[in-house]
Each structure stands twice: as C-alpha cells, then as structure tokens.
Amino acid sequence: MTFDAKTPLSPVSPEVAAPVDSHRREWLAKSAKVLAGASLLTLVDPLVRAGAWAAGSDAPEKTDVRIGFIPLTDCASVVMASVLGIDKKYGVTINASKEASWAGVRDKLVNGELDMAHVLYGLIYGVHTGTGGPKKDMAILMALNQNGQAITLANKLRDAGVTDGESLGKLMAGKKGEYTFAQTFPTGTHAMWLYYWLATYGINPMQDARVITVPPPQMVANMRVGNMDGYCVGEPWGARAIMDKIGFTAVTTQEIWTDHPEKVLGTSAEFVQKHPNTARAVTAAIIEAGKWIDASPENRRKTAETIAAKSYVNTDADVIMGRMLGTYDNGAGKKWEDAHAMRFFADGSVNYPYLSDGMWFLTQHKRWGLMKEHPDYLATAKAVNRIDIYKQAASAAGVSVPSSDMRSTKMIDGVVWDGSNPVAYADGFKIKV
C-alpha cells in the first residue's frame, strides 16, 4: 500500500474505524473479559465511578474538542488520534490547533479558548501553582511521550573544543564572557533539562549564563544568526540544526533522565469537572494512537510523513524520520541507534501520570528559585495528575496500568529520584538558587 502524507491515513483496522455508536458495546465487551460475570460498575473503584459516571452515562459531554499543539515531533499521538479516526471511536472529534508559543498555549488553556493541549509538563504545574504567571487549577490527563529532546550547541563551541557538558564547563570557567542559552518556557521541561545538565558540570545557569526564552520553531533561525550558544528543545529542531550545519547535539535528554516524562495532555481542572467523560474519551483515543505509533517502524514512518505537513510541524519528513526511528547523528562525528528514543506508549508505561514525575518538576522549580517556599509536593501532584481519569481511559482502551503511582530513576549526575523525600531532594543540590 502506498502512503501519501497529504491524504488521511486509512484506519489501521476495522476496530479503529468502528462507528461511534458501537464504541460503548465494544468497551463493555472488553470490560466483561476482565472480570467475567461482573457488572461494568464493579470494574472500577467507587471514587472513580463517582467522577466519570455521576450523570449515569459515559457519553462525552462535549464531542468537539479543541486541542492545541506546538510544532514538535511529540505532538504525534494527538495528531494521529485525529488523522486515523481513533477519536471517532470514542465519540469525540479532535480539532488540532497549531499554536505559536507555549505562552500562547498557557493563556488559551487559562481562558478556555483551548479545551486541552499538547503541553510541557512543567508548564501545567507552573500555572497550577501560580509560578511566574496566572494561577489556575490545572489537570494532567496523561503523559504523551518520553525522551526525544536534545541540547544543541553552536558549531563555534565545537570549534573551541567543546564536545559535551564537561568540556563546556571547562571552557566557560576558563574563558569568561557572556554565554547565552535558550529554553522554550520558564517552568517547562526544556528549561529544567538545560538547567540540570549545566549544573551537573558546574555551571550555574542563573549566574554563569544568560538564559532566554524562544519558541521551539524559532530556535534554529536564532542560532543561525548568532543569538545563542546553545538551546534545549524537542525534536525535530535538534536534528534540523545538524542538517543545516549550524550546531551539534551535546546531549540527549534521555541521557539526563532515561525515559523521562515530557509532554502531557493538559487541561484545566474546571474542564475536567464539567466534562469528565470527554476527558476520559480523549485520553483513551490518544493512548490508542500512541500504541499505534509504537507498534512498528512502518507506523512511525507514516507518522513522520503525516506530521511533517505544513499544518503540523512544517518541515521535511526526513528531518523527523531519523530520530523518530532512533537513528542519531550528533553532527560531530558520532552516530548510534538510541535504545531510549522518543516513545509514545511502551505498554502504557509512557502514558501513566506518575505522581513522582509531577513532584520532580516542583522540586526543580524550588531549586531554581521559581518557587520561594516548598509546596506540599504530594498533595499538589495528586491534585494535578488525574490518575482517576487516566485509569478509566486505560480501561476503555484495554491498556494495563502500573502497580505504583511512583517510580525511581538515577539522573545523569548519579542522584536518585524516587519521590520519597522531595524537600530534602530539592534542598540537596550543591548548585541552586
């Protein structure tokens, strides 16, 4: 079968193409297999039932859902849920809205112009806590992807002998001057990866460097004209710098935190309160889209060709394709197949909104002075990360969930994060504000 990125993909199976009115029967059948003879309502705990079926129906309250996205590879599962027609299976229509900046996404989520968004994990927490902007109760319905971001340095640094964080630290310590690095939003993921990486090598991002905020699609152009020495952003804008021969990849974010959380499906708490079934339906559709993307290299190729279109990422498919498939070239002589490239499903482990993931961003906001006092880390994470909605959606999509709301990882500096003592963790870094 040939594939044309300009036309919608055919549904991958009769199940994906199932009409809306058959979805409820399909979902009931799946649930019945889980606990033979049990009624639907006994499959979930009482608190979950109260949230999603308070009105006595699982039908979406709002069927047309406007979801914002930024032109990045990791918008893929939102886009493909719509392109493949998976959203219709769950009784909703996803209207993907291309946005210019994360600040714009934030404002539209706050004022209700967007129902949901493909959005930075830390941005949602920043809005919820009122860190550096308007305060509004927010919700994370699921994680959209793990891994797949990078820190790109300008070729002038490579010419000066910089190949990695250690050599950058030595250069900046020995050759004083103004070094400028860009991230995409002050409380977002890219800022936190950049700051963590610099600090690992003795560079205090708040004292030793100038840090600016630049929208993702504008990173390459700004580096080309010399406005920055380096930047952290999502793909394909790391690969684009290499193809344009203006920079090189100093580190991938999966090297900073293997299988780290990245973008999420974010919305306001008010939207979830008013439209719990819609929240569940959209989440289920995007879980299933992520599963489809990860199912085969061919599906990943088709996804890259689809999202490369002008209406989405607006770049050549080849720029997206390589790193989408895990094939990396750092632009400085190193090539490899990355075992932890961007992923969208991984048996559902990608999508689960772990409480410890949300808490980590809060610890870094505190570390870098974005928050003056320690928040109640666990309570905040429980309020924002809507595990109840996620579990309903996972059940609807036939996806298992992890046994714990917390997970553990060893970061690039050897420090272990497991969510057990966030206050000590946030205060324990040698380099901080």
Buried (B, 14 or more C-beta within 10 A) or exposed (E): EEEEBEEEBEBBEEEBBBEBEEBBEBBEEBBBEEEEEEEBEEBBEEEBBEBBBEEEEBBBEBBEBBBBBBBBBBBBBBBBBBBBBBBBBBBBBBBBBBBEBBBBBBBBBBEEEBBBBBBBBBBBBBBBBEBBBEEBEBBBBBBBBBBBBBBBBBBEBBEEEBBBBEBBBBBBEEEEEEBBBBBBBBBBBBBBBBBBBBBBBBBBBBEBBEBEBBBBBBBBBBBBEEBBBBBBBBBBBBBBBBBBEBBBBBBBBBBBBBBBBBBBBBBBBEBBEEBBBBBBBBBBBBBBBBBBBBEEEEBBBBBBBBBBBEEBBEBEBEBBBBBBBBBBBBBBEEEEEBEBBBBBBBEBBBBBBBBBBBBBBBBBBBBBEBBEEEBEBBEBBBBBBBBBBBBBBBBBBBBEBEEEBBBEBEBBEEEEBBBEEBEEBBEEBEBBE
